[in-house]
Amino acid sequence: MVPPKRKNPNNIRATTTLRTNEPKHTNRHSRTKLAPNKTSNTQNKHTPKKLPKNLYHKPQQTTIRLKNGSIIEAYPNNPETIRGPTLNIVYADEFNFIPNDKELYDAILFTLSATNGKFICTSTPWHTNSIFWQIWHNPAYNDYAKSHTTYQQALEPNGPLKHEIIQKIKRQLENDPWRWQREMNAEWAEEQNVWLTQALIANCIDHTLEYQKPEQQTKGEFYAGLDLGKHQSHSALAILQKEQETQTIKLVHIKRFPLKTPYATVIGYIKNLCNNWQKIHKILVDSTGVGEYICEDMKNAGIKQTEEIKFTQETKEKMAEWLKKCMTEKRLKIPYDPELIAELNTERYELTKEGKIRFNHPEGTHDDRFWSLALACYATREENTPKIWVLPRLASAGKAKLEQLKKKILKHQVMGATR
């Protein structure tokens, strides 16, 4: 089964359903395959490559009609869209990353109960507060058939993974064993001292959200965060769109520049965005080290929205806490971006003896996108402006009346006739 083409297939997961005129399935059967997350370009072509051409009609954007009467349709991960159609098979990809999985699962069961249909879900393991985890560990779901696939079963010649690629990934994840366990061994694993938990991140994923391209003419209320780096770390830019009515902030663009990218290139990229996107209200920039000079160059280049903030233990704590607050309140929405999700879950913290929070990340990993997102979130804050009340002076006649009123009140109090 090949999903139809989406604008940004690397960041979208749709629930794909199949309606068929074949005999109905008598058992609800879930082949829950845990596998390394790998999306190839051929899987997202508009034309289904795995089906012989004589079996289907011309594909539409979200529908493939087979000549035997079966229909394959792609739906967003929304419980309301599943309730209406008559379905025989529902397939949910990356089910452990769907924020409203319980509501979606209930809707799927009610829909399939009318046809005694089949539910199939697959996913890379993520957080344990999910239906996907329950299917694997709760005895109430023992009627589900399960299939556990690790990278070893996918190695050549039995699968597409090459041995040299696996060795490269192993070196890259050497200092992040929890991610190796999830991505390659398909096991649930999470380090205890992560700042953003898997469950918290999963609740912020919006599978309908797509990144906007920098050259697009885009309108909205935008706020940006820029974390600067060059040799050891990357420069990273995150842009959020804020909806004033709901106070929701959506990650609509993120860019991590290659190492050794000149700062002039970074500034030019942002300048182009400011010209095409209306309107970017604020760009909060890490001014630590050379950042102060970069901020000056940005302002001289006409990027007047630039604001500086120095990275100290105190300011990083404030930004990280604000990011977590936005996520906890479910105001921040991010696309399904596996690399970003993994990086957000990589940031660690520890308490110092002074009671402060110190942030770090495992050696060999990066947190540039984490801090660019934290900067962008911090830029959306609305600081309360103190109000100054100006009271006019009382004229002399007004003062006299005030004194008379005081005497009158005092007289009534003495006589016991206060009103």
Rosetta blueprint (number, residue, H / E / L):
1 M L
2 V L
3 P L
4 P L
5 K L
6 R L
7 K L
8 N L
9 P H
10 N H
11 N H
12 I L
13 R L
14 A L
15 T E
16 T E
17 T E
18 L E
19 R E
20 T L
21 N L
22 E L
23 P L
24 K L
25 H L
26 T L
27 N L
28 R L
29 H L
30 S L
31 R L
32 T E
33 K E
34 L E
35 A L
36 P L
37 N L
38 K L
39 T L
40 S L
41 N H
42 T H
43 Q H
44 N H
45 K L
46 H L
47 T L
48 P L
49 K L
50 K L
51 L L
52 P L
53 K H
54 N H
55 L H
56 Y E
57 H L
58 K L
59 P L
60 Q L
61 Q L
62 T L
63 T E
64 I E
65 R E
66 L E
67 K L
68 N L
69 G L
70 S L
71 I E
72 I E
73 E E
74 A E
75 Y E
76 P L
77 N L
78 N L
79 P H
80 E H
81 T H
82 I H
83 R H
84 G L
85 P L
86 T L
87 L L
88 N L
89 I E
90 V E
91 Y E
92 A E
93 D E
94 E L
95 F H
96 N H
97 F H
98 I L
99 P L
100 N L
101 D H
102 K H
103 E H
104 L H
105 Y H
106 D H
107 A H
108 I H
109 L H
110 F H
111 T H
112 L H
113 S H
114 A L
115 T L
116 N L
117 G L
118 K E
119 F E
120 I E
121 C E
122 T E
123 S L
124 T L
125 P L
126 W L
127 H L
128 T L
129 N L
130 S L
131 I H
132 F H
133 W H
134 Q H
135 I H
136 W H
137 H H
138 N L
139 P H
140 A H
141 Y H
142 N L
143 D L
144 Y L
145 A L
146 K E
147 S E
148 H E
149 T L
150 T L
151 Y H
152 Q H
153 Q H
154 A H
155 L E
156 E L
157 P L
158 N L
159 G L
160 P L
161 L E
162 K L
163 H H
164 E H
165 I H
166 I H
167 Q H
168 K H
169 I H
170 K H
171 R H
172 Q H
173 L L
174 E L
175 N L
176 D L
177 P H
178 W H
179 R H
180 W H
181 Q H
182 R H
183 E H
184 M L
185 N L
186 A L
187 E L
188 W L
189 A L
190 E L
191 E L
192 Q L
193 N L
194 V E
195 W L
196 L L
197 T L
198 Q H
199 A H
200 L H
201 I H
202 A H
203 N L
204 C L
205 I E
206 D L
207 H L
208 T L
209 L L
210 E L
211 Y L
212 Q L
213 K L
214 P L
215 E L
216 Q L
217 Q L
218 T E
219 K E
220 G E
221 E E
222 F E
223 Y E
224 A E
225 G E
226 L E
227 D E
228 L L
229 G L
230 K L
231 H L
232 Q L
233 S L
234 H L
235 S L
236 A E
237 L E
238 A E
239 I E
240 L E
241 Q E
242 K E
243 E E
244 Q L
245 E L
246 T L
247 Q L
248 T E
249 I E
250 K E
251 L E
252 V E
253 H E
254 I E
255 K E
256 R E
257 F L
258 P L
259 L L
260 K L
261 T L
262 P L
263 Y H
264 A H
265 T H
266 V H
267 I H
268 G H
269 Y H
270 I H
271 K H
272 N H
273 L H
274 C H
275 N H
276 N H
277 W E
278 Q E
279 K E
280 I E
281 H E
282 K E
283 I E
284 L E
285 V E
286 D E
287 S L
288 T L
289 G L
290 V L
291 G H
292 E H
293 Y H
294 I H
295 C H
296 E H
297 D H
298 M H
299 K H
300 N H
301 A L
302 G L
303 I L
304 K L
305 Q L
306 T E
307 E E
308 E E
309 I E
310 K L
311 F L
312 T L
313 Q H
314 E H
315 T H
316 K H
317 E H
318 K H
319 M H
320 A H
321 E H
322 W H
323 L H
324 K H
325 K H
326 C H
327 M H
328 T H
329 E L
330 K L
331 R L
332 L E
333 K E
334 I E
335 P L
336 Y L
337 D L
338 P H
339 E H
340 L H
341 I H
342 A H
343 E H
344 L H
345 N L
346 T L
347 E L
348 R E
349 Y E
350 E E
351 L E
352 T L
353 K L
354 E L
355 G L
356 K L
357 I E
358 R E
359 F E
360 N E
361 H L
362 P L
363 E L
364 G L
365 T L
366 H L
367 D L
368 D H
369 R H
370 F H
371 W H
372 S H
373 L H
374 A H
375 L H
376 A H
377 C H
378 Y H
379 A H
380 T L
381 R L
382 E L
383 E L
384 N L
385 T L
386 P L
387 K L
388 I L
389 W L
390 V L
391 L L
392 P L
393 R L
394 L L
395 A L
396 S H
397 A H
398 G H
399 K H
400 A H
401 K H
402 L H
403 E H
404 Q H
405 L H
406 K H
407 K H
408 K H
409 I H
410 L H
411 K H
412 H H
413 Q H
414 V H
415 M H
416 G L
417 A L
418 T L
419 R L
